[in-house]
Each structure stands twice: as structure tokens, then as C-alpha cells.
Amino acid sequence: MKLFETYIVRRVGMMFLVALLPVLAIIWTTQVLQRINLVTDSGQSIGSFAKLATLILPTIIPVVLPFALVIGITQTLTAMNSDSELTVMEAAGARRSIIIRPIMILAIAISVFSFLVDNMVEPKARVAARQMVAEAYADLLSTVIEEKNFRRIEDGLYVQITQRMSGRILKGLFVVDSRDPTFDLIYYAKEGAVDASGSSLLMRDGEVHRKTADGDVSVIKFDSYSFDLSDMTQSRGQATLRAGDRSLGFLLNPDPNDADYKAKPNGYRSELHRRLTDWALPAIFALISLVIAGDARSHREARLHPMVSALTIAFALRWADFYAANQIETAPYFVGILYGINIAATVIATFLLFRNRRMSMPVSIRNRFGAWRQKLQERIPTPGGTNGSGA
């Protein structure tokens, strides 16, 4: 790589990191805060919460990378144009490849990195995070619930105990179960225990109140009663894997006997084609950025900032990909549309780039934009007077 190409790569790379790290930190923080209930609901330590936060990071990196690259490329090339570096290069007869080549090498490297994260690191991180959350809730009844405090086990199920004894014995049980919309159940028991398998709560010497939707209440006293926890412990003690948690190998050749695959086969098809297209977005966005900001332009030319134009097109393309990938679940023909969107964007950007065509605003819009700017300047008072005129 030539000296000037190295200079461009270094500048674009630094700006890429400057854009990537703050945006990544903000999105990561919002995602982590949504899972703060792991600590508050299940009594986990801050170390467990930090581990979960780390496992979330690979899921957002591939989403942020393409847009950070757009910012890095457009901002760097705009700065070079403002410093007349691009103008000097054109005047000296330098080929555009001296700018295109290093940027595309960087973009392809980022695309490969995105592919590795999306298909190798992220599925493993998702599985580990799901398993961690499942294990955190699996033994909630017998070890985590605080004495004399109500604790939500899951939506519609609340438990309070008066005292915890050795051997999984619980004193003063109070259970509220409103998971069934047709009736509510309230259990009182002097004593209870969670069995060794964690699949049932055994209550002794108590009563159950059953309240129907129309307000009727029935009371049943019992000497011994078993409250079934099997559904809850199975769903919480074992992580249920979805299409997004699967490896690329599984998506290419799914197990026909897998329960989740049998329930949602189209979801696996959608996830497969999403992964086979998303990784190329950094390279595609780099081509678009080069078309918009890769040539020398006059400072007097009325145009939107290249970063705004490039990000607008990038967001539109990303939204189109997202929409097409989601539609695959109900309409398989969107597979062709998904690939067609990316191929068309690549072909058009490449054609404009190598034909040295400029992406600019239409004349009518440019004239209107210039008129608005002129009116704005006339209304802004200058230091020497009002509205640009002397006193």
C-alpha cells in the first residue's frame, strides 16, 4: 500500500473508531439497562450482571459497524476536500483509485469481521446469555426469595414466605396465582417445601381461595397440596434456543426434529438469509459514501453535508433489508427481493463511482435550498449592523 493510501486508511480508521465507540456505548447501555431485572428479581450479584452485559455486546456490534464506517468515510473525505487535498490530487492527475482502494480494503476487512461476529461469536454469546438467565431463575423459590417479602416469580405468580428453614422447608407460605384470566387462586399454608427436582411446591395444612371472573369465591382447606412448578422450572432452568441463537451450520442444515424449528421453520429461513446479507453492508455503505464524498467539490456549491446524504441512504437501505428479511417468514419470495436490494445498490454505486458520476441535488431543489439559505442570512444580524446594513 502506498504512503498516501496508508494516510487515508489511518484517517478513516481513526474517524471510524471515534464514531463507533460512543454510539456502541450508548446502545450497549440501553440494552444492558433493559436487563437490570436479572439483579433485582433473581438476587444475582453485580458480577453476574457484568457478565451478562459482556455477552450482550456481540449482538449490537454488527448493527453499528456499517453506520460508523459511513461516518468515518464521509467525515474524512469532507475534511480532505475542505483542506483542498482532493482538489490538489485531481489537479495533479492522480487516479481516483488512490482513494477508493484503501477505503474499500478497510470496508471489506470490516465486512469480514462483521461476518465472523454475526455467525460465530454472536450465536454463542446469545446461548450463554439465555442459559445464564435461565439458571438464575431456576432455583428462585428455594434459595433467593427473601423472608416476609413478596417476590414475583413470573407474570401473574407471586410468593411470600415467613421463614426459611433448613432442608428446603418454608414456613408461612402465601401464593397468589392469577396466570389464568378466568379465575384467581390464593394459597395459604403453614408449611411447605420445594422438592429436590424443583418441579413442585408441597404445601401442608392450609387452604386455597378460588375467585372466578364473576366474583364468586370458593374456599377449600387441605392437609397436603402439591403446586405444580414443572412448566416454570423447565422454561427457566433450560434456555430455549431460537433462530437467532443458532450457528450458521445449523441454519444451513437444521435438525428436522428440533422443536423450535418445527414450530417456526420460516423464521430459520429468514435468519439464514439475513445473516448472508447483513455482513456485506459495510462494503456497500462504503461504496455509497465514496460516490457521495469521494470527489473534489467547490465550497460554494449548495448541497447537503455528505454525511447526512450518505447516512440517509444507508438508513433507507438498512430499513429495506430489515423489512424484506422479516417478510420472508410469511412470503418466501422476499428472499429474492432481499438479495436484489443489496445487489442493485452495489451495482448502481459501482457504476456511478467508476463512471465518475456525481450524486447531487436536482437543480430545482438546489435553487430552492440556495434561496432559503440567502433568506436566512439576510435575517441574521451582522456584528456591524442590523440585517447586514450599516447604521
C-alpha positions, 0 to 999 in steps of 0.5 A: 500500500502506498504512503498516501493510501496508508494516510487515508486508511489511518484517517478513516480508521481513526474517524471510524473508531471515534464514531463507533465507540460512543454510539456502541456505548450508548446502545450497549447501555440501553440494552444492558439497562433493559436487563437490570431485572436479572439483579433485582428479581433473581438476587444475582450479584453485580458480577453476574450482571457484568457478565451478562452485559459482556455477552450482550455486546456481540449482538449490537456490534454488527448493527453499528459497524456499517453506520460508523464506517459511513461516518468515518468515510464521509467525515474524512473525505469532507475534511480532505476536500475542505483542506483542498487535498482532493482538489490538489490530487485531481489537479495533479492527475492522480487516479481516483483509485488512490482513494477508493482502494484503501477505503474499500480494503478497510470496508471489506476487512470490516465486512469480514469481521462483521461476518465472523461476529454475526455467525460465530461469536454472536450465536454463542454469546446469545446461548450463554446469555439465555442459559445464564438467565435461565439458571438464575431463575431456576432455583428462585423459590428455594434459595433467593426469595427473601423472608416476609417479602413478596417476590414475583416469580413470573407474570401473574405468580407471586410468593411470600414466605415467613421463614426459611428453614433448613432442608428446603422447608418454608414456613408461612407460605402465601401464593397468589396465582392469577396466570389464568384470566378466568379465575384467581387462586390464593394459597395459604399454608403453614408449611411447605417445601420445594422438592429436590427436582424443583418441579413442585411446591408441597404445601401442608395444612392450609387452604386455597381461595378460588375467585372466578371472573364473576366474583364468586369465591370458593374456599377449600382447606387441605392437609397436603397440596402439591403446586405444580412448578414443572412448566416454570422450572423447565422454561427457566432452568433450560434456555430455549434456543431460537433462530437467532441463537443458532450457528450458521451450520445449523441454519444451513442444515437444521435438525428436522426434529428440533422443536423450535424449528418445527414450530417456526421453520420460516423464521430459520429461513429468514435468519439464514438469509439475513445473516448472508446479507447483513455482513456485506453492508459495510462494503456497500455503505462504503461504496455509497459514501465514496460516490457521495464524498469521494470527489473534489467539490467547490465550497460554494456549491449548495448541497447537503453535508455528505454525511447526512446524504450518505447516512440517509441512504444507508438508513433507507437501505438498512430499513429495506433489508430489515423489512424484506428479511422479516417478510420472508417468514410469511412470503418466501419470495422476499428472499429474492427481493432481499438479495436484489436490494443489496445487489442493485445498490452495489451495482448502481454505486459501482457504476456511478463511482467508476463512471465518475458520476456525481450524486447531487441535488436536482437543480430545482431543489438546489435553487430552492435550498440556495434561496432559503439559505440567502433568506436566512442570512439576510435575517441574521444580524451582522456584528456591524449592523442590523440585517447586514446594513450599516447604521 
